[in-house]
Amino acid sequence: MTVVSATALRKDIYQYLDTAVRHNDVVTVTTKRGNAVVLSEEDYLGLLATAQIESTPGLAERILQAAQEPIEEGVAAGDMVW
């Protein structure tokens, strides 16, 4: 994790954005009123997906159970009826 002041961020914003995007590094920006976080869209979307899974009762457990099933017991994607 990178920690930077708001002043330093303003000076080299493109460098810090590149760090967040290319290296999936969280950039914490410190200010007098509190801190903010810059992270890649990929990381952000991953956090949203995790929050959705965790907020759906039983979903995390079902995913873990499905991961334990032998692959031979699965259904081929082409055989799925949507």
N, CA and C atoms as a LAMMPS dump frame, in Angstrom:
ITEM: TIMESTEP
0
ITEM: NUMBER OF ATOMS
246
ITEM: BOX BOUNDS ff ff ff
-5.0000000000000000e+02 5.0000000000000000e+02
-5.0000000000000000e+02 5.0000000000000000e+02
-5.0000000000000000e+02 5.0000000000000000e+02
ITEM: ATOMS id mol type element x y z
1 1 1 N 0.845 -1.17 0
2 1 2 C 0 0 0
3 1 3 C 0.892 1.235 0
4 2 1 N 0.492 2.198 -0.8
5 2 2 C 1.199 3.463 -0.892
6 2 3 C 0.412 4.516 -0.111
7 3 1 N 1.096 5.297 0.674
8 3 2 C 0.473 6.397 1.429
9 3 3 C 1.072 7.697 0.93
10 4 1 N 0.2 8.652 0.594
11 4 2 C 0.659 9.914 0.018
12 4 3 C -0.244 11.037 0.515
13 5 1 N 0.311 12.205 0.655
14 5 2 C -0.505 13.359 1.036
15 5 3 C -1.284 13.843 -0.191
16 6 1 N -2.344 14.591 0.064
17 6 2 C -3.132 15.143 -1.035
18 6 3 C -2.277 16.062 -1.904
19 7 1 N -1.378 16.789 -1.297
20 7 2 C -0.495 17.689 -2.041
21 7 3 C 0.402 16.9 -2.991
22 8 1 N 0.983 15.815 -2.498
23 8 2 C 1.842 14.979 -3.343
24 8 3 C 1.03 14.313 -4.449
25 9 1 N -0.19 13.918 -4.123
26 9 2 C -1.051 13.308 -5.14
27 9 3 C -1.319 14.292 -6.268
28 10 1 N -1.651 15.524 -5.936
29 10 2 C -1.894 16.549 -6.964
30 10 3 C -0.677 16.721 -7.861
31 11 1 N 0.491 16.67 -7.274
32 11 2 C 1.726 16.888 -8.032
33 11 3 C 1.987 15.777 -9.043
34 12 1 N 1.746 14.522 -8.655
35 12 2 C 2.05 13.368 -9.513
36 12 3 C 0.858 12.431 -9.646
37 13 1 N -0.317 12.984 -9.911
38 13 2 C -1.527 12.161 -9.92
39 13 3 C -1.451 11.025 -10.929
40 14 1 N -0.89 11.263 -12.097
41 14 2 C -0.824 10.207 -13.113
42 14 3 C 0.042 9.045 -12.65
43 15 1 N 1.119 9.334 -11.943
44 15 2 C 1.99 8.274 -11.409
45 15 3 C 1.215 7.42 -10.408
46 16 1 N 0.468 8.056 -9.517
47 16 2 C -0.266 7.307 -8.495
48 16 3 C -1.43 6.526 -9.093
49 17 1 N -2.094 7.086 -10.092
50 17 2 C -3.154 6.351 -10.775
51 17 3 C -2.581 5.139 -11.491
52 18 1 N -1.442 5.315 -12.127
53 18 2 C -0.78 4.204 -12.809
54 18 3 C -0.391 3.112 -11.816
55 19 1 N 0.086 3.515 -10.659
56 19 2 C 0.446 2.553 -9.613
57 19 3 C -0.778 1.743 -9.187
58 20 1 N -1.905 2.416 -9.031
59 20 2 C -3.13 1.724 -8.628
60 20 3 C -3.608 0.767 -9.713
61 21 1 N -3.579 1.202 -10.953
62 21 2 C -4.109 0.394 -12.052
63 21 3 C -3.159 -0.732 -12.463
64 22 1 N -1.915 -0.409 -12.714
65 22 2 C -0.978 -1.409 -13.246
66 22 3 C -0.495 -2.399 -12.206
67 23 1 N -0.402 -1.964 -10.958
68 23 2 C 0.167 -2.831 -9.922
69 23 3 C -0.852 -3.231 -8.863
70 24 1 N -2.116 -2.894 -9.097
71 24 2 C -3.178 -3.18 -8.119
72 24 3 C -2.769 -2.757 -6.716
73 25 1 N -2.124 -1.614 -6.638
74 25 2 C -1.683 -1.071 -5.359
75 25 3 C -2.741 -0.094 -4.86
76 26 1 N -3.09 -0.203 -3.603
77 26 2 C -4.022 0.736 -2.988
78 26 3 C -3.232 1.975 -2.582
79 27 1 N -3.712 3.132 -2.999
80 27 2 C -3.056 4.389 -2.662
81 27 3 C -3.931 5.105 -1.624
82 28 1 N -3.408 5.261 -0.435
83 28 2 C -4.112 5.992 0.617
84 28 3 C -3.677 7.443 0.559
85 29 1 N -4.653 8.335 0.435
86 29 2 C -4.383 9.768 0.343
87 29 3 C -4.771 10.392 1.683
88 30 1 N -3.783 10.973 2.341
89 30 2 C -4.033 11.58 3.649
90 30 3 C -4.404 13.053 3.484
91 31 1 N -5.394 13.467 4.261
92 31 2 C -5.798 14.869 4.269
93 31 3 C -6.031 15.286 5.72
94 32 1 N -6.243 16.549 5.936
95 32 2 C -6.484 17.058 7.286
96 32 3 C -7.821 16.573 7.84
97 33 1 N -8.766 16.308 6.972
98 33 2 C -10.103 15.896 7.406
99 33 3 C -10.286 14.388 7.449
100 34 1 N -9.292 13.642 7.025
101 34 2 C -9.404 12.184 6.974
102 34 3 C -8.702 11.659 5.742
103 35 1 N -8.795 10.384 5.534
104 35 2 C -8.087 9.761 4.422
105 35 3 C -9.064 9.284 3.352
106 36 1 N -8.547 9.174 2.142
107 36 2 C -9.293 8.618 1.016
108 36 3 C -8.435 7.525 0.397
109 37 1 N -9.072 6.683 -0.397
110 37 2 C -8.355 5.56 -1
111 37 3 C -8.562 5.585 -2.51
112 38 1 N -7.473 5.36 -3.252
113 38 2 C -7.525 5.209 -4.702
114 38 3 C -7.173 3.762 -5.002
115 39 1 N -8.049 3.085 -5.745
116 39 2 C -7.757 1.711 -6.132
117 39 3 C -8.231 1.494 -7.556
118 40 1 N -7.736 0.43 -8.166
119 40 2 C -8.081 0.147 -9.556
120 40 3 C -9.557 -0.23 -9.66
121 41 1 N -10.106 -0.036 -10.843
122 41 2 C -11.494 -0.439 -11.077
123 41 3 C -11.646 -1.933 -10.87
124 42 1 N -10.644 -2.705 -11.279
125 42 2 C -10.676 -4.16 -11.098
126 42 3 C -10.813 -4.521 -9.618
127 43 1 N -10.022 -3.885 -8.77
128 43 2 C -10.118 -4.137 -7.332
129 43 3 C -11.47 -3.693 -6.781
130 44 1 N -11.94 -2.546 -7.228
131 44 2 C -13.231 -2.028 -6.776
132 44 3 C -14.364 -2.987 -7.128
133 45 1 N -14.389 -3.45 -8.378
134 45 2 C -15.438 -4.377 -8.806
135 45 3 C -15.344 -5.698 -8.042
136 46 1 N -14.116 -6.128 -7.736
137 46 2 C -13.939 -7.336 -6.93
138 46 3 C -14.514 -7.169 -5.533
139 47 1 N -14.314 -6.008 -4.95
140 47 2 C -14.887 -5.736 -3.623
141 47 3 C -16.413 -5.724 -3.674
142 48 1 N -16.974 -5.136 -4.728
143 48 2 C -18.429 -5.122 -4.868
144 48 3 C -18.978 -6.542 -5.015
145 49 1 N -18.311 -7.365 -5.818
146 49 2 C -18.754 -8.743 -6.003
147 49 3 C -18.687 -9.514 -4.689
148 50 1 N -17.607 -9.327 -3.949
149 50 2 C -17.468 -9.99 -2.653
150 50 3 C -18.57 -9.551 -1.697
151 51 1 N -18.861 -8.268 -1.665
152 51 2 C -19.926 -7.759 -0.794
153 51 3 C -21.27 -8.356 -1.183
154 52 1 N -21.519 -8.494 -2.481
155 52 2 C -22.78 -9.092 -2.943
156 52 3 C -22.874 -10.548 -2.516
157 53 1 N -21.794 -11.291 -2.687
158 53 2 C -21.786 -12.705 -2.28
159 53 3 C -22.025 -12.827 -0.786
160 54 1 N -21.332 -12.016 -0.007
161 54 2 C -21.456 -12.088 1.447
162 54 3 C -22.83 -11.639 1.931
163 55 1 N -23.51 -10.771 1.169
164 55 2 C -24.814 -10.276 1.613
165 55 3 C -25.962 -11.203 1.214
166 56 1 N -25.684 -12.195 0.387
167 56 2 C -26.711 -13.147 -0.021
168 56 3 C -26.614 -14.367 0.893
169 57 1 N -27.616 -14.574 1.746
170 57 2 C -27.538 -15.677 2.716
171 57 3 C -27.278 -17.028 2.052
172 58 1 N -26.257 -17.713 2.541
173 58 2 C -25.936 -19.058 2.079
174 58 3 C -25.138 -19.144 0.795
175 59 1 N -24.973 -18.041 0.077
176 59 2 C -24.297 -18.111 -1.219
177 59 3 C -22.831 -18.496 -1.08
178 60 1 N -22.125 -17.92 -0.127
179 60 2 C -20.702 -18.252 0.049
180 60 3 C -20.542 -19.729 0.357
181 61 1 N -21.412 -20.262 1.207
182 61 2 C -21.333 -21.689 1.55
183 61 3 C -21.603 -22.56 0.325
184 62 1 N -22.59 -22.172 -0.496
185 62 2 C -22.889 -22.956 -1.708
186 62 3 C -21.717 -22.933 -2.681
187 63 1 N -21.057 -21.794 -2.791
188 63 2 C -19.89 -21.698 -3.677
189 63 3 C -18.774 -22.611 -3.17
190 64 1 N -18.52 -22.594 -1.862
191 64 2 C -17.483 -23.459 -1.298
192 64 3 C -17.827 -24.932 -1.47
193 65 1 N -19.094 -25.287 -1.3
194 65 2 C -19.509 -26.675 -1.493
195 65 3 C -19.327 -27.089 -2.956
196 66 1 N -19.707 -26.234 -3.871
197 66 2 C -19.572 -26.543 -5.299
198 66 3 C -18.107 -26.712 -5.685
199 67 1 N -17.219 -25.949 -5.047
200 67 2 C -15.791 -26.062 -5.353
201 67 3 C -15.228 -27.412 -4.943
202 68 1 N -15.883 -28.089 -4.002
203 68 2 C -15.413 -29.394 -3.533
204 68 3 C -15.904 -30.545 -4.413
205 69 1 N -16.889 -30.294 -5.267
206 69 2 C -17.423 -31.345 -6.126
207 69 3 C -16.415 -31.71 -7.212
208 70 1 N -16.294 -33.006 -7.505
209 70 2 C -15.407 -33.421 -8.603
210 70 3 C -15.868 -32.802 -9.924
211 71 1 N -14.938 -32.416 -10.737
212 71 2 C -15.247 -31.748 -12.006
213 71 3 C -16.117 -32.629 -12.901
214 72 1 N -15.974 -33.943 -12.784
215 72 2 C -16.746 -34.87 -13.614
216 72 3 C -18.243 -34.771 -13.314
217 73 1 N -18.594 -34.308 -12.121
218 73 2 C -20.002 -34.21 -11.744
219 73 3 C -20.652 -32.916 -12.235
220 74 1 N -19.841 -32.041 -12.807
221 74 2 C -20.361 -30.766 -13.275
222 74 3 C -21.092 -30.896 -14.596
223 75 1 N -21.691 -29.811 -15.037
224 75 2 C -22.404 -29.742 -16.305
225 75 3 C -21.607 -28.864 -17.258
226 76 1 N -21.419 -29.352 -18.484
227 76 2 C -20.693 -28.568 -19.478
228 76 3 C -21.448 -27.278 -19.78
229 77 1 N -20.726 -26.201 -20.006
230 77 2 C -21.344 -24.898 -20.244
231 77 3 C -22.311 -24.957 -21.432
232 78 1 N -21.981 -25.716 -22.449
233 78 2 C -22.85 -25.84 -23.619
234 78 3 C -24.143 -26.57 -23.328
235 79 1 N -24.166 -27.337 -22.242
236 79 2 C -25.367 -28.087 -21.878
237 79 3 C -26.293 -27.316 -20.931
238 80 1 N -25.87 -26.133 -20.523
239 80 2 C -26.682 -25.332 -19.615
240 80 3 C -27.875 -24.729 -20.344
241 81 1 N -29.006 -24.715 -19.68
242 81 2 C -30.186 -24.067 -20.193
243 81 3 C -30.371 -22.787 -19.396
244 82 1 N -30.28 -21.669 -20.078
245 82 2 C -30.382 -20.382 -19.384
246 82 3 C -31.764 -19.893 -19.503
